[in-house]
Amino acid sequence: MTKQAPETKTEPAPPPAATRIPLRGWALELARRWNGGTYSLFVLHGNIFDLFPVQNGDGVSYVPLKTFLARRLFPERACLLYYDISGGLTFGSPEMQKRFFEWLEVFDAVENTDFHQQGPPKTFLALAPLLTRFFLKAAEDDRQWKGVTLVIDFPEKLIPASEESGASVEERINLVTFLKWASAPELSRIDVGVLLVTETASELHADLLRNPHVAPVRIDLPDAEERLRFLQAGWAEKLAGGKPFADWSDFGPADLAARTAGLNLLRIQHYLAEAIRNGIRVTAEHLAASKKRLIEDYCQDLVRFKDPKSGVTLDRVATHTAAKAKLRELAWLIKNGKADVLERGILLPGRVGVGKSFIVDCFASECGLPVMELGEFRSKWVGDTERQQARILMTIRALGPVIVVVDEADAVFGSRDSDSGDSGVSGRVFAAFAAHIGDSTLRGRELWVAMTSRPDLLAIDMKRQGRFGLCVPLFPAQGPDDVVELFTVVAGVKKIGLADEIKKYIREHLGDRPLTGSDVEAMLTRAKERAVLAQRDDDVQLADLEEAVNSFIDPLDPELLALQELAAVLACSDRRYLPERNRDADRASLMEQFARLKLRAGRR
């Protein structure tokens, strides 16, 4: 007998006019794999704490995952079992429990045990052999036990991801049990299956995930169609006392569905319930602020949103002419929907203070896209790093179009080689980032921007084409014209007027210095401070600037700055983005110079 497809089951006694909601996405994938009859063990991971639709008479209700599995995918199981290390073994219904205990009584008589009186063991180590015997009995008598499903919550507590040497004996036994269930020919022939439900698959032991008998199924955040169906289900109007959307929201269901990308259904429900019950009208401003808060909460404040600012464009960026031209081209492609030719990622290297963050902010505002900035998500607690990374990547995947900014990218992404003592966490984190950023199906929905002062430390896997193959380096001022432009732009932002004599002084005395925007800002701030103390407010005079320039000391090591600048030159993907003095330079000579600087820096 082959396994029966969950979607072929019929829920008990639906109204004649009622039709079941078609399976889609992850549920359809699970049903097809189940129907194939070649898998007995499945791993459900991702958005497991959400709401899912089931038919409820003539309408639709939204229920947690376990209820969805019982009512929609497995409504006619002979036995539906649930297990977690806290609650032990539970059952889908009292009738299922009664039948299981009848079998348990027979088992006790044969094995001289007393489980039907005391109840099944609570620990999985003791329960697993009993379940194995039960599965084999179901395989022998498939007419009586037609359809047996075991759902295990929090399996990462039973078989956590760890090095073989660090796993306990109990964890090793649990892993072998799951692998034996996955490959058992008796279970694959009949309608018996085991579902492991975890938020992050990478928290499970790698041997299980690599096994060809195990079928992983990812539950993504809901797409626009799923969000629209949810908002049209009628629960929001009931919550509002029967009032239609127009009475308490500036948006109808279709607009709300589009604007809530990146949220799961449960958080949409929380947001609308909070707004309705507190008498707060759903406006664009309120929705945007709440959405950011909900996503940041979901990602445990490991991401930060920056809104596009009106009037802030690349025109406010001084120098960086080649970089601005390329970023303007990308902005035009984004605004005109030319997603098929967009890069997946942009690498922006440059020495500290050169203005990497500012140019990204201006670029994002010119594109009109939201900007999500990744924070430090690594944790000292076992499993937290992978869980947090999975939440962030799942949110980014659902949120697009979005610009994802990663500062200090060489540290955030890490490398393929795991650090000693971290049980392979660094390697798994790097692999997850590499796989996600390299996913060409997300082209045009996500634009990753990586900033670093040491692109040489970024793993070569990340710098290949299809990930961060486009490298646009940023450099300090390259001559008097650049220096004057920097002072003029920064002075305009700080509302400082520069007289002709000041500009002449800047050109003659500072024009040959490789200044950055942060250097210029520091000098002008000190000059304005001197003017304010002299009760001249914004009237900065030449003497003020001269005093600020003469007292200014750059505390940064010039050799380290030269190392960072040379690293940016060597990482560049197109000679048009380089200063003239570097465009035709001998690359071998530059690499030798870089190696010498790197060696000297390492000795300090």
PALO-185123 format. One line per field, with one value per residue (C-alpha): residue in one letter; x, y, z; residue number from 1. Coordinates in nm, 2 decimals, padded with zeros to 4 digits, always signed. Example, Ala and Ser with C-alpha at 12.3 -4.5 7.8 and 13.67 -1.06 7.14 Angstrom:
<rs>
residuo = (A  S) $
c1 = (+01.23  +01.37) $
c2 = (-00.45  -00.11) $
c3 = (+00.78  +00.71) $
num = (1  2) $
</rs>
This chain:
<rs>
residuo = (M  T  K  Q  A  P  E  T  K  T  E  P  A  P  P  P  A  A  T  R  I  P  L  R  G  W  A  L  E  L  A  R  R  W  N  G  G  T  Y  S  L  F  V  L  H  G  N  I  F  D  L  F  P  V  Q  N  G  D  G  V  S  Y  V  P  L  K  T  F  L  A  R  R  L  F  P  E  R  A  C  L  L  Y  Y  D  I  S  G  G  L  T  F  G  S  P  E  M  Q  K  R  F  F  E  W  L  E  V  F  D  A  V  E  N  T  D  F  H  Q  Q  G  P  P  K  T  F  L  A  L  A  P  L  L  T  R  F  F  L  K  A  A  E  D  D  R  Q  W  K  G  V  T  L  V  I  D  F  P  E  K  L  I  P  A  S  E  E  S  G  A  S  V  E  E  R  I  N  L  V  T  F  L  K  W  A  S  A  P  E  L  S  R  I  D  V  G  V  L  L  V  T  E  T  A  S  E  L  H  A  D  L  L  R  N  P  H  V  A  P  V  R  I  D  L  P  D  A  E  E  R  L  R  F  L  Q  A  G  W  A  E  K  L  A  G  G  K  P  F  A  D  W  S  D  F  G  P  A  D  L  A  A  R  T  A  G  L  N  L  L  R  I  Q  H  Y  L  A  E  A  I  R  N  G  I  R  V  T  A  E  H  L  A  A  S  K  K  R  L  I  E  D  Y  C  Q  D  L  V  R  F  K  D  P  K  S  G  V  T  L  D  R  V  A  T  H  T  A  A  K  A  K  L  R  E  L  A  W  L  I  K  N  G  K  A  D  V  L  E  R  G  I  L  L  P  G  R  V  G  V  G  K  S  F  I  V  D  C  F  A  S  E  C  G  L  P  V  M  E  L  G  E  F  R  S  K  W  V  G  D  T  E  R  Q  Q  A  R  I  L  M  T  I  R  A  L  G  P  V  I  V  V  V  D  E  A  D  A  V  F  G  S  R  D  S  D  S  G  D  S  G  V  S  G  R  V  F  A  A  F  A  A  H  I  G  D  S  T  L  R  G  R  E  L  W  V  A  M  T  S  R  P  D  L  L  A  I  D  M  K  R  Q  G  R  F  G  L  C  V  P  L  F  P  A  Q  G  P  D  D  V  V  E  L  F  T  V  V  A  G  V  K  K  I  G  L  A  D  E  I  K  K  Y  I  R  E  H  L  G  D  R  P  L  T  G  S  D  V  E  A  M  L  T  R  A  K  E  R  A  V  L  A  Q  R  D  D  D  V  Q  L  A  D  L  E  E  A  V  N  S  F  I  D  P  L  D  P  E  L  L  A  L  Q  E  L  A  A  V  L  A  C  S  D  R  R  Y  L  P  E  R  N  R  D  A  D  R  A  S  L  M  E  Q  F  A  R  L  K  L  R  A  G  R  R) $
c1 = (+00.00  +00.13  +00.09  -00.22  -00.19  -00.31  -00.49  -00.71  -00.86  -01.21  -01.29  -01.59  -01.93  -01.87  -02.17  -02.26  -02.17  -01.83  -01.51  -01.18  -00.92  -00.67  -00.32  -00.04  +00.32  +00.47  +00.15  +00.13  +00.49  +00.45  +00.14  +00.31  +00.61  +00.39  +00.19  +00.51  +00.54  +00.92  +00.96  +00.87  +01.04  +00.98  +01.14  +00.90  +01.09  +01.06  +00.74  +00.60  +00.44  +00.20  -00.17  -00.29  -00.63  -00.89  -01.24  -01.49  -01.84  -01.91  -01.62  -01.25  -01.08  -00.71  -00.55  -00.20  +00.02  -00.07  -00.44  -00.39  -00.20  -00.48  -00.78  -00.65  -00.36  -00.44  -00.81  -00.87  -00.57  -00.62  -00.37  -00.23  +00.05  +00.23  +00.55  +00.77  +01.01  +00.79  +00.45  +00.55  +00.32  -00.03  -00.30  -00.51  -00.84  -00.96  -01.06  -00.70  -00.57  -00.81  -00.71  -00.34  -00.38  -00.56  -00.26  -00.04  -00.22  -00.14  +00.22  +00.24  +00.11  +00.38  +00.67  +00.57  +00.56  +00.29  +00.27  -00.11  -00.14  +00.15  +00.13  +00.40  +00.75  +00.80  +01.16  +01.22  +01.50  +01.26  +00.96  +01.14  +01.16  +00.79  +00.70  +00.91  +00.72  +00.39  +00.50  +00.59  +00.25  +00.08  +00.29  +00.17  -00.19  -00.24  -00.62  -00.67  -00.40  -00.46  -00.27  -00.03  +00.14  +00.38  +00.45  +00.75  +00.79  +01.13  +01.33  +01.64  +01.63  +01.66  +01.92  +02.09  +02.34  +02.68  +03.01  +03.01  +03.26  +03.04  +02.71  +02.59  +02.51  +02.14  +02.16  +02.35  +02.08  +01.80  +01.98  +02.01  +01.64  +01.53  +01.76  +01.63  +01.27  +01.36  +01.50  +01.27  +01.11  +00.80  +00.72  +00.78  +00.54  +00.24  +00.07  +00.30  +00.51  +00.71  +00.71  +00.98  +00.87  +01.14  +01.18  +01.54  +01.65  +02.02  +01.96  +01.92  +02.20  +02.36  +02.36  +01.98  +01.95  +02.20  +02.02  +01.85  +01.56  +01.47  +01.25  +01.29  +01.00  +01.04  +00.74  +00.80  +00.63  +00.30  +00.30  +00.06  -00.21  -00.21  -00.22  -00.51  -00.71  -00.64  -00.76  -01.07  -01.17  -01.39  -01.22  -01.11  -01.46  -01.59  -01.31  -01.43  -01.79  -01.90  -01.76  -01.61  -01.25  -01.32  -01.45  -01.12  -00.85  -00.73  -00.66  -00.88  -00.77  -00.58  -00.37  -00.31  -00.20  +00.06  +00.18  +00.23  +00.50  +00.75  +00.49  +00.33  -00.04  -00.02  +00.16  -00.08  -00.36  -00.18  -00.13  -00.49  -00.63  -00.41  -00.52  -00.89  -00.92  -00.73  -00.94  -00.63  -00.70  -00.48  -00.29  +00.02  +00.24  +00.10  +00.13  +00.48  +00.60  +00.42  +00.55  +00.90  +00.85  +00.69  +00.97  +01.24  +01.07  +01.05  +01.42  +01.50  +01.62  +01.90  +01.79  +01.73  +01.52  +01.61  +01.35  +01.42  +01.44  +01.28  +01.53  +01.83  +01.98  +02.32  +02.35  +02.44  +02.75  +03.07  +03.34  +03.30  +03.20  +03.24  +03.06  +02.77  +02.73  +02.71  +02.47  +02.25  +02.23  +02.12  +01.86  +01.72  +01.70  +01.52  +01.27  +01.20  +01.15  +01.45  +01.50  +01.65  +01.97  +02.01  +02.31  +02.24  +02.50  +02.73  +03.05  +03.16  +03.51  +03.70  +03.92  +03.74  +03.57  +03.54  +03.16  +03.03  +02.72  +02.62  +02.64  +02.43  +02.17  +02.15  +02.13  +01.85  +01.65  +01.70  +01.57  +01.27  +01.32  +01.33  +01.67  +01.73  +02.06  +02.19  +02.32  +02.54  +02.32  +02.58  +02.50  +02.70  +02.40  +02.38  +02.14  +02.06  +02.29  +02.14  +01.78  +01.83  +02.00  +01.71  +01.45  +01.64  +01.68  +01.32  +01.20  +01.42  +01.30  +00.94  +00.99  +01.13  +01.19  +01.44  +01.80  +01.99  +02.30  +02.58  +02.84  +03.18  +03.08  +03.40  +03.31  +02.93  +02.96  +03.25  +03.42  +03.36  +03.62  +03.47  +03.65  +03.78  +03.55  +03.23  +03.09  +03.07  +02.85  +03.06  +03.07  +02.69  +02.63  +02.86  +02.69  +02.34  +02.44  +02.62  +02.32  +02.07  +02.27  +02.35  +01.98  +01.92  +01.54  +01.56  +01.72  +01.54  +01.37  +01.68  +01.98  +02.26  +02.51  +02.82  +03.06  +03.40  +03.74  +03.91  +03.77  +04.07  +03.92  +03.59  +03.57  +03.64  +03.31  +03.12  +03.32  +03.23  +02.99  +02.63  +02.69  +02.91  +03.07  +03.01  +03.28  +03.26  +03.54  +03.53  +03.84  +03.94  +03.99  +04.22  +04.32  +04.23  +03.90  +03.78  +03.89  +03.71  +03.40  +03.41  +03.43  +03.16  +02.91  +02.98  +02.96  +02.62  +02.49  +02.62  +02.49  +02.83  +02.91  +03.25  +03.39  +03.61  +03.92  +03.84  +03.80  +04.13  +04.30  +04.14  +04.27  +04.62  +04.69  +04.47  +04.43  +04.71  +04.58  +04.37  +04.09  +03.76  +03.42  +03.47  +03.80  +03.63  +03.33  +03.57  +03.76  +03.44  +03.28  +03.58  +03.59  +03.22  +03.27  +03.53  +03.29  +03.01  +03.23  +03.33  +02.95  +02.95  +02.73  +02.74  +02.99  +03.29  +03.60  +03.93  +04.10  +03.86  +03.93  +04.30  +04.30  +04.09  +04.32  +04.64  +04.52  +04.37  +04.56  +04.44  +04.49  +04.46  +04.77  +04.87  +05.00  +04.68  +04.49  +04.71  +04.65  +04.28  +04.29  +04.51  +04.28  +03.99  +04.19  +04.27  +03.91  +03.77  +03.57  +03.60  +03.89  +03.65  +03.57  +03.94  +04.13  +04.33  +04.66  +04.55  +04.38  +04.69  +04.90  +05.07  +04.86  +05.15  +05.33  +05.02  +04.99  +05.35  +05.30  +04.98  +05.16  +05.44  +05.18  +04.98  +05.30  +05.40  +05.04  +05.04  +05.36  +05.21) $
c2 = (+00.00  +00.34  +00.65  +00.85  +01.21  +01.44  +01.66  +01.36  +01.33  +01.47  +01.66  +01.52  +01.65  +01.98  +02.16  +02.06  +02.40  +02.42  +02.35  +02.31  +02.57  +02.46  +02.38  +02.61  +02.68  +02.47  +02.27  +02.16  +02.07  +01.86  +01.69  +01.60  +01.46  +01.26  +01.13  +01.02  +00.75  +00.77  +00.97  +00.88  +01.17  +01.54  +01.85  +02.15  +02.47  +02.85  +03.04  +02.78  +03.01  +03.17  +03.12  +02.89  +02.87  +02.59  +02.56  +02.64  +02.57  +02.83  +03.05  +03.03  +03.04  +03.07  +02.84  +02.74  +02.50  +02.19  +02.25  +02.31  +01.98  +01.79  +01.95  +02.02  +01.78  +01.48  +01.49  +01.11  +00.97  +00.65  +00.79  +01.14  +01.17  +01.47  +01.48  +01.74  +01.70  +01.91  +01.75  +01.40  +01.21  +01.34  +01.25  +01.41  +01.30  +01.09  +00.81  +00.80  +00.79  +00.51  +00.29  +00.35  +00.24  -00.07  -00.16  -00.06  -00.31  -00.59  -00.47  -00.48  -00.83  -00.95  -00.75  -00.76  -00.38  -00.16  +00.14  +00.12  +00.19  +00.44  +00.60  +00.61  +00.72  +01.10  +01.10  +01.04  +00.80  +00.56  +00.64  +00.59  +00.20  +00.19  +00.41  +00.20  -00.11  +00.07  +00.18  -00.18  -00.30  -00.04  -00.17  -00.53  -00.43  -00.14  -00.19  -00.12  +00.15  +00.32  +00.65  +00.72  +01.05  +01.16  +01.54  +01.63  +01.99  +02.14  +01.84  +02.06  +01.98  +01.61  +01.62  +01.97  +02.07  +01.99  +01.83  +01.45  +01.47  +01.71  +01.51  +01.32  +00.95  +01.03  +01.28  +01.02  +00.75  +01.00  +01.08  +00.71  +00.66  +00.93  +00.80  +00.45  +00.58  +00.78  +00.48  +00.21  +00.04  -00.06  +00.30  +00.42  +00.17  +00.26  +00.58  +00.64  +00.95  +01.16  +01.54  +01.73  +02.09  +02.35  +02.72  +02.68  +02.37  +02.44  +02.39  +02.02  +01.78  +01.80  +01.43  +01.43  +01.72  +01.56  +01.22  +01.15  +00.99  +01.31  +01.57  +01.93  +02.17  +02.54  +02.75  +03.10  +03.42  +03.47  +03.63  +03.91  +03.66  +03.49  +03.82  +03.94  +03.62  +03.66  +04.03  +03.93  +03.65  +03.89  +03.87  +04.23  +04.36  +04.15  +04.29  +04.64  +04.56  +04.50  +04.83  +04.81  +04.89  +05.24  +05.33  +05.26  +05.23  +05.45  +05.13  +04.85  +04.48  +04.49  +04.79  +04.66  +04.32  +04.50  +04.73  +04.45  +04.26  +04.11  +04.04  +03.70  +03.67  +03.66  +03.99  +04.15  +04.03  +04.17  +04.51  +04.55  +04.43  +04.68  +04.97  +04.88  +04.83  +05.15  +05.36  +05.43  +05.48  +05.28  +05.55  +05.53  +05.68  +05.46  +05.14  +05.22  +05.28  +04.98  +04.75  +04.85  +04.79  +04.45  +04.34  +04.46  +04.28  +03.96  +03.99  +04.07  +04.42  +04.27  +04.48  +04.85  +05.04  +05.37  +05.55  +05.72  +06.10  +06.35  +06.57  +06.36  +06.24  +06.16  +06.53  +06.58  +06.36  +06.54  +06.39  +06.01  +06.10  +05.76  +05.59  +05.83  +05.77  +05.40  +05.42  +05.66  +05.40  +05.14  +05.37  +05.43  +05.05  +05.01  +05.29  +05.16  +04.80  +04.66  +04.38  +04.13  +04.33  +04.44  +04.32  +04.10  +04.28  +04.59  +04.60  +04.94  +04.93  +05.23  +05.36  +05.47  +05.81  +05.81  +05.84  +05.48  +05.50  +05.85  +05.76  +05.45  +05.66  +05.90  +05.62  +05.45  +05.78  +05.83  +05.48  +05.54  +05.20  +05.11  +05.03  +04.74  +04.75  +04.43  +04.45  +04.21  +03.89  +03.64  +03.51  +03.32  +03.10  +02.77  +02.78  +03.15  +03.27  +03.03  +03.11  +03.48  +03.46  +03.24  +03.50  +03.78  +03.61  +03.49  +03.85  +04.00  +03.74  +03.84  +04.21  +04.30  +04.52  +04.63  +04.75  +04.54  +04.72  +04.53  +04.74  +04.58  +04.31  +04.10  +04.05  +04.00  +03.74  +03.55  +03.28  +02.92  +02.80  +02.76  +02.92  +02.67  +02.60  +02.74  +02.39  +02.49  +02.80  +03.03  +02.80  +02.75  +03.12  +03.19  +02.91  +03.05  +03.40  +03.28  +03.06  +03.34  +03.62  +03.39  +03.31  +03.46  +03.43  +03.72  +03.95  +04.28  +04.21  +04.25  +04.46  +04.39  +04.66  +04.55  +04.81  +04.74  +04.90  +04.57  +04.40  +04.16  +04.00  +03.93  +03.56  +03.51  +03.32  +03.65  +03.85  +03.63  +03.74  +03.68  +03.79  +04.10  +04.09  +04.47  +04.65  +05.03  +05.16  +05.50  +05.72  +06.04  +06.37  +06.33  +06.70  +07.06  +07.05  +06.76  +06.92  +07.25  +07.05  +06.86  +07.18  +07.35  +07.06  +07.00  +07.37  +07.39  +07.11  +07.29  +07.62  +07.78  +08.04  +08.01  +08.34  +08.35  +08.41  +08.09  +07.89  +08.02  +07.92  +07.57  +07.52  +07.65  +07.50  +07.18  +07.09  +06.83  +06.65  +06.32  +06.45  +06.27  +06.40  +06.32  +06.51  +06.82  +06.80  +06.79  +07.10  +07.30  +07.20  +07.33  +07.65  +07.71  +07.64  +07.92  +08.15  +08.07  +08.13  +08.47  +08.54  +08.54  +08.24  +08.12  +08.39  +08.17  +08.37  +08.27  +08.29  +08.04  +07.79  +07.85  +07.78  +07.46  +07.34  +07.41  +07.24  +06.94  +06.61  +06.30  +06.02  +05.74  +05.54  +05.66  +05.32  +05.15  +05.40  +05.33  +04.96  +05.01  +05.24  +04.99  +04.71  +04.90  +04.95  +04.58  +04.48  +04.71  +04.53  +04.81  +05.04  +05.33  +05.35  +05.40  +05.74  +05.82  +05.75  +05.39  +05.30  +05.19  +05.09  +04.76  +04.52  +04.29  +04.59  +04.70  +04.35  +04.35  +04.69  +04.57  +04.26  +04.48  +04.71  +04.41  +04.25  +04.57  +04.61  +04.26  +04.32  +04.60) $
c3 = (+00.00  -00.09  +00.12  +00.06  -00.03  +00.25  +00.00  -00.11  +00.24  +00.31  +00.62  +00.81  +00.73  +00.55  +00.42  +00.07  -00.08  +00.11  -00.08  +00.09  +00.05  -00.21  -00.08  -00.19  -00.11  +00.16  +00.23  -00.13  -00.14  +00.18  +00.04  -00.29  -00.11  +00.12  -00.17  -00.34  -00.08  -00.07  +00.25  +00.61  +00.79  +00.72  +00.86  +00.87  +00.94  +00.91  +00.99  +01.22  +01.47  +01.23  +01.15  +00.87  +00.69  +00.74  +00.61  +00.88  +00.75  +00.48  +00.60  +00.67  +01.00  +01.08  +01.33  +01.46  +01.27  +01.48  +01.43  +01.06  +01.03  +01.21  +01.04  +00.69  +00.60  +00.83  +00.91  +00.90  +01.07  +01.26  +01.51  +01.53  +01.79  +01.93  +02.13  +02.29  +02.58  +02.81  +02.76  +02.65  +02.42  +02.35  +02.10  +01.84  +02.00  +02.30  +02.06  +01.93  +02.28  +02.37  +02.07  +02.14  +02.50  +02.39  +02.18  +02.48  +02.70  +02.46  +02.44  +02.82  +02.83  +02.59  +02.73  +03.09  +03.13  +03.28  +03.03  +02.99  +03.36  +03.42  +03.08  +02.80  +02.91  +02.90  +02.79  +02.42  +02.49  +02.67  +02.44  +02.11  +02.13  +02.22  +01.92  +01.69  +01.80  +01.74  +01.39  +01.31  +01.44  +01.22  +00.92  +00.99  +01.04  +00.80  +00.78  +01.15  +01.17  +00.84  +00.87  +01.16  +01.20  +01.47  +01.51  +01.72  +01.84  +01.93  +01.79  +01.82  +02.19  +02.11  +01.83  +01.84  +01.59  +01.73  +01.65  +01.69  +01.97  +02.16  +02.14  +02.44  +02.42  +02.45  +02.16  +01.95  +02.02  +01.93  +01.60  +01.51  +01.60  +01.36  +01.08  +01.12  +01.10  +00.79  +00.61  +00.74  +00.43  +00.62  +00.70  +00.35  +00.21  +00.42  +00.55  +00.85  +00.88  +01.13  +01.11  +01.30  +01.35  +01.42  +01.35  +01.23  +01.04  +01.10  +01.47  +01.39  +01.36  +01.02  +00.97  +00.97  +00.73  +00.49  +00.49  +00.15  +00.33  +00.50  +00.33  +00.45  +00.38  +00.45  +00.56  +00.42  +00.54  +00.36  +00.02  -00.10  -00.20  +00.14  +00.32  +00.11  +00.18  +00.55  +00.55  +00.35  +00.59  +00.80  +01.14  +01.12  +01.06  +01.35  +01.57  +01.48  +01.58  +01.22  +01.08  +00.73  +00.66  +00.55  +00.90  +01.07  +00.80  +00.52  +00.32  +00.20  +00.23  -00.11  -00.01  +00.34  +00.19  -00.02  +00.26  +00.52  +00.32  +00.57  +00.84  +00.91  +00.96  +01.34  +01.35  +01.11  +01.34  +01.64  +01.47  +01.36  +01.69  +01.87  +01.64  +01.64  +02.02  +02.10  +01.85  +01.64  +01.27  +01.03  +00.84  +00.62  +00.90  +01.17  +00.96  +00.86  +01.21  +01.35  +01.07  +01.15  +01.52  +01.45  +01.22  +01.45  +01.74  +01.53  +01.44  +01.81  +01.73  +01.52  +01.22  +01.19  +00.93  +00.77  +00.58  +00.25  +00.32  +00.10  -00.09  +00.01  -00.31  -00.45  -00.53  -00.17  -00.20  -00.27  -00.50  -00.56  -00.92  -01.07  -00.78  -00.80  -01.17  -01.12  -00.83  -01.04  -01.31  -01.06  -00.91  -01.26  -01.32  -00.99  -01.05  -01.40  -01.30  -01.49  -01.23  -01.47  -01.51  -01.15  -00.95  -00.65  -00.44  -00.44  -00.25  -00.13  +00.01  +00.13  +00.41  +00.73  +00.71  +00.34  +00.35  +00.28  +00.50  +00.38  +00.01  +00.07  +00.25  -00.04  -00.29  -00.10  -00.08  -00.46  -00.52  -00.28  -00.12  +00.24  +00.39  +00.63  +00.81  +00.97  +01.33  +01.52  +01.53  +01.67  +02.02  +02.27  +02.34  +02.16  +01.86  +01.89  +01.61  +01.35  +01.47  +01.45  +01.11  +00.97  +01.09  +00.93  +00.60  +00.59  +00.66  +00.39  +00.14  +00.21  +00.25  -00.10  -00.28  -00.02  +00.01  +00.27  +00.41  +00.59  +00.76  +00.84  +00.60  +00.64  +01.01  +00.96  +00.69  +00.83  +00.63  +00.52  +00.77  +01.12  +01.41  +01.66  +01.94  +01.78  +01.68  +01.32  +01.37  +01.17  +00.87  +00.88  +00.91  +00.61  +00.41  +00.47  +00.37  +00.06  -00.05  +00.01  -00.16  -00.45  -00.51  -00.85  -00.81  -00.57  -00.82  -00.83  -00.49  -00.28  -00.34  -00.09  -00.02  +00.17  +00.32  +00.45  +00.50  +00.44  +00.14  +00.14  +00.45  +00.28  +00.17  -00.20  -00.22  -00.15  -00.41  -00.70  -00.98  -00.87  -00.52  -00.47  -00.81  -00.86  -00.65  -00.65  -00.42  -00.25  -00.21  -00.03  -00.21  -00.51  -00.56  -00.49  -00.68  -00.47  -00.15  -00.23  -00.33  +00.00  +00.20  +00.00  +00.04  +00.41  +00.48  +00.31  +00.53  +00.84  +00.72  +00.71  +00.44  +00.28  +00.15  -00.15  +00.06  +00.26  -00.06  -00.18  +00.15  +00.12  -00.24  -00.16  +00.18  +00.18  -00.18  -00.18  +00.13  +00.09  +00.31  +00.37  +00.45  +00.82  +00.82  +00.66  +00.90  +01.20  +01.08  +01.00  +01.33  +01.52  +01.31  +01.38  +01.74  +01.76  +01.58  +01.82  +02.12  +01.97  +01.95  +01.57  +01.54  +01.17  +01.06  +01.02  +00.92  +00.77  +01.11  +01.25  +00.98  +01.00  +01.37  +01.32  +01.04  +01.23  +01.55  +01.36  +01.41  +01.23  +01.50  +01.24  +01.14  +00.79  +00.70  +00.80  +00.60  +00.30  +00.35  +00.34  +00.04  -00.15  -00.06  -00.22  -00.53  -00.56  -00.50  -00.77  -01.05  -01.31  -01.38  -01.45  -01.08  -00.99  -00.95  -01.26  -01.09  -01.02  -01.35  -01.54  -01.24  -01.25  -01.05  -00.95  -00.81  -00.62  -00.47  -00.36  -00.19  -00.03  +00.11  +00.26  +00.43  +00.55  +00.70  +00.88  +01.01  +01.14  +01.34  +01.55) $
num = (1  2  3  4  5  6  7  8  9  10  11  12  13  14  15  16  17  18  19  20  21  22  23  24  25  26  27  28  29  30  31  32  33  34  35  36  37  38  39  40  41  42  43  44  45  46  47  48  49  50  51  52  53  54  55  56  57  58  59  60  61  62  63  64  65  66  67  68  69  70  71  72  73  74  75  76  77  78  79  80  81  82  83  84  85  86  87  88  89  90  91  92  93  94  95  96  97  98  99  100  101  102  103  104  105  106  107  108  109  110  111  112  113  114  115  116  117  118  119  120  121  122  123  124  125  126  127  128  129  130  131  132  133  134  135  136  137  138  139  140  141  142  143  144  145  146  147  148  149  150  151  152  153  154  155  156  157  158  159  160  161  162  163  164  165  166  167  168  169  170  171  172  173  174  175  176  177  178  179  180  181  182  183  184  185  186  187  188  189  190  191  192  193  194  195  196  197  198  199  200  201  202  203  204  205  206  207  208  209  210  211  212  213  214  215  216  217  218  219  220  221  222  223  224  225  226  227  228  229  230  231  232  233  234  235  236  237  238  239  240  241  242  243  244  245  246  247  248  249  250  251  252  253  254  255  256  257  258  259  260  261  262  263  264  265  266  267  268  269  270  271  272  273  274  275  276  277  278  279  280  281  282  283  284  285  286  287  288  289  290  291  292  293  294  295  296  297  298  299  300  301  302  303  304  305  306  307  308  309  310  311  312  313  314  315  316  317  318  319  320  321  322  323  324  325  326  327  328  329  330  331  332  333  334  335  336  337  338  339  340  341  342  343  344  345  346  347  348  349  350  351  352  353  354  355  356  357  358  359  360  361  362  363  364  365  366  367  368  369  370  371  372  373  374  375  376  377  378  379  380  381  382  383  384  385  386  387  388  389  390  391  392  393  394  395  396  397  398  399  400  401  402  403  404  405  406  407  408  409  410  411  412  413  414  415  416  417  418  419  420  421  422  423  424  425  426  427  428  429  430  431  432  433  434  435  436  437  438  439  440  441  442  443  444  445  446  447  448  449  450  451  452  453  454  455  456  457  458  459  460  461  462  463  464  465  466  467  468  469  470  471  472  473  474  475  476  477  478  479  480  481  482  483  484  485  486  487  488  489  490  491  492  493  494  495  496  497  498  499  500  501  502  503  504  505  506  507  508  509  510  511  512  513  514  515  516  517  518  519  520  521  522  523  524  525  526  527  528  529  530  531  532  533  534  535  536  537  538  539  540  541  542  543  544  545  546  547  548  549  550  551  552  553  554  555  556  557  558  559  560  561  562  563  564  565  566  567  568  569  570  571  572  573  574  575  576  577  578  579  580  581  582  583  584  585  586  587  588  589  590  591  592  593  594  595  596  597  598  599  600  601  602  603  604) $
</rs>
